[in-house]
Amino acid sequence: MEERGSRRHFNFSSFNFKNKSGLSAIVATLLIILLVLVAIGVIWAVISSVLRGGSDQIALEQKCLDVRFRTVGVANAGEGIYAVTLARTATGDPIQGVKINFFNSGGDTSGVLEFGAGMNALESKTRNVDTSLGDQVLGANEFEITPYFVDDLGKEENCPQTFAYDIGESITTVLGAGQGESGTGVCGDGLIQTPNGDGVNEDCDGNEFGIETCITLGFESGTLSCQTSCTFDSSECTITPSSCDGVWNAGSEDEGVECDGGSSCEPLTCTCPPGFTADEAGACDLNAPTHTGTVDSFFTSDNPFQFTSSDLPNPAIESVIASHINFTGFAGSCRQITYHAEIPPDTGAYYVRLNDSVSGLANTTQFSIYEADNCGIIA
């Protein structure tokens, strides 16, 4: 007979053990799932980065293929200094610069130097490149050029193609000569045919000139154009005036001679470079700065260098891209402006990006912007 008040006892320790085992299995499963998801995320991040990088590289290569130069030439302009002439066709986006390397028969190389200017389509520019800024090369007989872009973060993107030339060879069209098949096409189709489908031998067509330039046609400099009849227009080609002999003779200089033998005068054309004005005595005077002001704040001290200033112009009205800037009290601070924008949009605050950093600058540092690529510093 069961004793009144007796109770049945439940084994709680067994119950707790079994539930703990079940919970541990669930937690382990969840951890495995979480680790799998994390691994998938990491793998996808790597894959997407590779895909994005590949896409960016393809986009860069396409931009580079669209950039064409109709004129590339080099002339000796001094001891280890070379006057480089580049002229672009109508195709392609603006480039922020061109890398140049010079070589001579003795095996010397200048290392990579800057042409010193960005270029839009159809622009033609000549710049003196001093190889002593790298390793001085005397008697250069070869050179290479590589155009480049700058992305939104200020990173230089060099085109994958580098083009090599002998100094003194015919100036050459870069990235395609635009030749068409003989006996086909018409004048105006952008391809040079000799003859075309109408039986006309074309000298040029649109922005295509084959390998011909002012220099190959017997001139010494200038920009060759093409008429609607597909014949050359050499009206912008020039020959060094006979009076351009290094001595200024007021009243007897040839037409078009602005200077002769004086400071900053271009020796091959006897004209003043961009940012300079003839002083009527054989030399060229530096033009005043286009803008002066004070640094307000910095984005970064790294390359590329960026700063804001209320003294900068509105880029929608006046862009200072490709101009040059230096900073008061900082020797060797001449830099090229590679970007100019409002930040953030519609606030009236403006900033510029430079092609290289300048050490030691601070808020309130004063700056001057010049058209001249030497920033007003005359050696």
C-alpha positions in Angstrom: 0.0 0.0 0.0 1.4 3.3 -1.1 2.3 5.6 1.7 0.1 8.8 1.7 2.0 11.8 0.8 4.7 10.0 -1.1 5.8 11.7 -4.3 7.3 10.6 -7.7 10.7 12.0 -8.3 11.7 13.4 -11.7 15.3 13.1 -12.9 16.2 16.7 -13.6 19.9 16.1 -14.2 19.1 13.8 -17.1 16.7 16.4 -18.6 19.2 19.2 -18.4 21.9 17.1 -19.9 19.8 16.1 -22.9 18.7 19.8 -23.5 22.2 21.0 -23.3 23.3 18.5 -25.9 20.5 19.7 -28.2 21.4 23.4 -27.7 25.0 22.7 -28.4 24.2 21.1 -31.7 22.0 24.0 -32.7 24.7 26.5 -31.8 27.4 24.6 -33.7 25.1 24.5 -36.7 24.5 28.2 -36.6 28.2 28.9 -36.2 29.0 26.7 -39.2 26.3 28.6 -41.3 27.7 31.9 -40.1 31.3 30.9 -41.0 30.1 29.7 -44.5 28.3 33.0 -45.0 31.4 35.0 -44.0 33.6 32.9 -46.3 31.2 33.4 -49.2 31.3 37.2 -48.4 35.1 37.2 -48.4 35.3 35.2 -51.7 32.7 37.4 -53.3 34.6 40.6 -52.2 37.7 39.2 -53.8 35.9 38.2 -57.0 34.0 41.5 -57.3 37.3 43.4 -56.8 38.9 41.4 -59.5 36.0 41.9 -61.8 35.8 45.6 -61.0 39.6 45.9 -61.6 39.3 44.1 -64.9 36.4 46.3 -65.9 38.3 49.5 -65.0 41.4 48.3 -66.9 39.2 47.6 -70.0 37.7 51.1 -69.7 41.2 52.6 -69.4 42.4 50.7 -72.5 39.5 51.9 -74.5 40.1 55.5 -73.5 43.7 55.1 -74.4 42.8 53.7 -77.9 40.7 56.8 -78.5 43.6 59.1 -77.8 45.6 59.9 -81.0 48.4 62.3 -81.7 48.8 63.6 -85.2 52.1 65.2 -84.4 55.0 64.0 -82.3 58.3 65.7 -82.6 61.5 66.6 -80.6 64.1 69.2 -81.3 67.3 70.1 -79.4 66.7 73.3 -77.3 69.8 73.4 -75.2 72.2 71.3 -73.2 70.1 68.3 -72.3 66.9 70.2 -73.0 64.5 69.1 -75.8 61.5 71.0 -77.3 58.8 68.4 -77.5 55.8 69.1 -79.7 52.6 67.1 -79.4 49.3 67.7 -81.3 46.2 65.7 -80.8 43.5 64.7 -83.2 39.8 65.3 -82.6 39.2 61.9 -80.9 39.4 60.9 -77.2 38.9 62.4 -73.8 41.2 65.1 -72.2 44.5 63.6 -71.0 46.1 64.9 -67.8 49.7 64.5 -69.0 52.3 62.6 -70.9 55.3 60.7 -69.6 58.6 61.1 -71.6 61.9 59.2 -71.5 65.0 60.1 -73.5 67.9 57.9 -74.5 71.2 58.3 -76.3 73.5 56.0 -78.1 75.8 55.8 -75.1 73.1 54.0 -73.1 72.1 57.0 -70.9 68.4 57.4 -70.0 66.7 60.3 -68.4 64.2 58.3 -66.5 60.5 59.2 -66.6 59.9 62.9 -67.0 56.7 65.0 -67.4 55.7 66.7 -70.6 54.3 69.3 -68.3 50.8 69.9 -69.7 47.4 68.2 -70.1 45.8 68.2 -73.5 42.3 68.3 -74.9 41.4 66.9 -78.3 42.7 69.1 -81.2 45.1 70.9 -78.9 48.8 71.4 -80.0 51.5 72.2 -77.4 55.2 72.5 -77.3 57.1 72.2 -74.0 60.8 72.3 -73.2 61.7 69.2 -71.2 64.9 69.4 -69.2 66.5 66.0 -68.7 68.5 67.3 -65.8 65.3 67.0 -63.8 66.0 63.3 -64.0 69.3 62.0 -65.3 70.7 64.5 -67.9 70.9 63.0 -71.3 73.1 64.8 -73.9 72.7 64.0 -77.6 69.5 62.1 -77.2 68.6 60.0 -80.3 65.5 58.2 -79.1 62.5 59.0 -76.9 59.3 57.4 -75.6 56.0 58.8 -74.7 53.1 57.5 -72.6 49.9 59.5 -72.2 48.0 59.2 -68.9 44.7 60.0 -67.2 44.0 60.9 -63.6 41.0 59.3 -61.9 38.5 60.9 -59.5 40.8 60.0 -56.5 43.7 61.7 -58.2 45.5 58.4 -59.1 47.5 58.5 -62.3 46.4 55.9 -64.9 49.1 55.3 -67.4 48.1 54.0 -70.8 49.4 50.5 -71.4 50.9 51.6 -74.8 54.4 53.3 -74.8 55.5 54.6 -78.2 59.2 54.8 -79.1 60.7 57.1 -81.8 64.1 58.0 -83.2 64.8 61.7 -82.8 65.0 63.1 -86.3 62.6 60.6 -87.9 59.4 61.7 -89.5 56.9 62.9 -87.0 54.4 60.1 -86.7 50.8 59.5 -86.1 50.3 57.6 -82.9 47.7 54.8 -82.4 46.7 54.3 -86.0 47.4 56.1 -89.2 43.9 55.9 -90.6 44.8 54.3 -93.9 42.1 53.0 -96.1 42.1 50.4 -99.0 43.0 51.8 -102.4 40.1 52.3 -104.8 37.5 52.5 -102.0 35.7 55.2 -100.0 35.3 58.9 -100.6 36.9 62.1 -99.4 35.5 62.8 -96.0 35.2 59.3 -94.7 38.1 59.7 -92.3 40.4 57.3 -94.1 43.2 58.1 -96.5 42.9 56.3 -99.8 45.3 56.6 -102.7 43.2 56.7 -104.8 39.7 56.6 -103.3 36.6 55.3 -105.0 36.4 58.5 -107.1 39.9 58.1 -108.4 41.3 61.0 -106.2 44.6 60.6 -104.4 44.0 61.9 -100.9 46.8 63.6 -99.0 44.7 63.5 -95.8 41.2 63.0 -94.6 39.6 64.8 -91.7 42.0 64.4 -88.8 44.1 61.7 -90.4 47.4 62.6 -92.0 49.2 59.3 -92.2 52.8 60.0 -91.2 52.8 63.6 -92.7 53.3 66.7 -90.6 54.6 70.2 -91.0 58.1 68.9 -90.6 57.9 66.1 -93.1 56.6 68.7 -95.6 59.7 70.8 -95.2 58.6 73.2 -92.4 60.2 73.5 -89.0 57.2 73.5 -86.8 53.4 74.2 -86.7 50.2 72.2 -87.0 49.1 70.6 -90.3 45.4 70.7 -91.2 43.3 69.0 -93.9 41.0 70.8 -96.4 37.6 69.5 -97.4 39.2 68.5 -100.7 41.4 66.1 -98.7 44.5 68.1 -99.5 47.0 69.5 -97.0 46.4 72.9 -95.4 49.9 74.1 -94.3 48.9 77.6 -93.4 49.7 77.0 -89.7 53.1 75.4 -90.5 56.1 77.7 -90.0 59.7 78.0 -91.0 62.1 79.6 -88.6 62.3 83.2 -89.8 65.7 84.2 -91.3 66.0 87.0 -88.8 65.6 84.6 -85.9 69.3 84.5 -85.2 69.6 85.1 -81.5 70.0 88.9 -81.8 67.1 91.3 -81.5 67.2 93.9 -84.3 64.3 96.3 -83.7 62.5 97.3 -86.9 64.2 94.6 -89.1 62.8 91.4 -87.6 60.7 89.2 -89.9 56.9 89.2 -89.6 55.7 87.0 -86.7 58.9 87.4 -84.7 58.0 88.4 -81.2 61.4 88.0 -79.5 65.0 87.0 -80.4 67.8 85.9 -78.1 66.2 87.3 -74.9 65.1 85.5 -71.8 62.2 83.0 -72.2 62.1 83.4 -76.0 61.4 80.2 -77.9 64.6 79.7 -80.0 63.1 77.8 -82.9 60.2 80.2 -83.6 61.3 83.4 -81.9 57.9 83.6 -80.2 57.0 83.9 -76.5 55.7 80.7 -74.8 52.2 80.6 -73.1 52.0 82.9 -70.1 54.6 85.4 -71.5 54.4 88.6 -73.5 57.1 90.1 -75.7 58.9 93.1 -74.1 59.7 94.7 -77.5 63.4 94.3 -76.8 64.0 90.6 -77.7 62.8 89.0 -74.5 59.5 87.7 -73.1 58.1 89.0 -69.8 56.1 86.7 -67.5 52.4 87.6 -67.4 51.0 88.4 -64.0 49.3 85.6 -62.1 45.8 84.8 -63.2 44.7 84.3 -59.6 46.2 84.7 -56.1 44.8 83.7 -52.8 45.1 81.8 -49.5 44.7 78.2 -48.7 41.6 77.6 -46.6 41.8 73.9 -45.8 43.4 70.6 -46.9 41.8 67.4 -48.2 45.0 65.4 -47.8 48.7 65.9 -47.6 49.4 62.9 -49.8 50.0 62.8 -53.5 47.9 64.0 -55.2 47.6 67.2 -53.1 44.2 68.9 -52.7 43.1 72.1 -51.0 40.1 74.4 -50.9 40.2 78.2 -51.2 37.5 80.9 -51.4 39.9 82.7 -53.7 39.6 80.0 -56.5 37.3 80.8 -59.4 34.1 79.0 -60.2 35.2 76.2 -62.5 31.9 76.5 -64.4 33.0 80.0 -65.4 36.8 79.7 -65.5 38.7 76.4 -65.2 42.3 76.5 -64.0 43.0 72.9 -65.0 46.5 72.6 -66.7 47.5 76.0 -65.1 50.5 76.0 -62.7 50.6 77.1 -59.1 53.3 77.9 -56.6 53.2 78.8 -52.9 54.8 81.8 -51.3 57.9 80.9 -49.2 58.2 77.4 -50.6 61.1 76.9 -53.0 60.5 74.4 -55.8 56.7 74.3 -55.1 55.7 74.8 -58.8 52.9 72.2 -59.5 50.4 71.6 -62.2 46.7 71.8 -61.5 45.1 68.5 -62.7 41.5 69.0 -61.3 39.3 71.9 -60.4 35.7 71.5 -59.0 33.1 72.6 -56.6 32.8 70.6 -53.4 30.2 69.5 -52.5 28.2 70.6 -55.6 26.2 73.8 -55.4 27.8 75.1 -52.2 30.0 77.7 -53.8 33.2 76.1 -52.2 35.9 75.2 -54.7 39.0 73.1 -54.6 42.0 72.1 -56.8 44.1 69.0 -57.1 47.8 69.1 -57.9 50.0 66.6 -59.7 52.2 66.3 -56.6 52.3 67.2 -52.9 54.2 70.1 -51.3 55.6 69.5 -47.9 55.1 72.0 -45.0 52.1 73.9 -46.3 49.5 75.1 -43.8 46.2 77.0 -43.7 46.7 80.6 -44.7 49.6 79.8 -47.1 49.5 82.1 -50.0 49.4 80.8 -53.6 49.7 82.2 -57.1 48.4 80.6 -60.3 50.1 81.2 -63.7 49.6 80.3 -67.3 53.3 79.7 -67.6 54.5 76.2 -66.9 57.4 77.5 -64.8 55.1 79.2 -62.3 56.9 82.5 -62.9 60.2 81.0 -61.7 62.9 82.0 -64.2 66.1 80.0 -63.9 
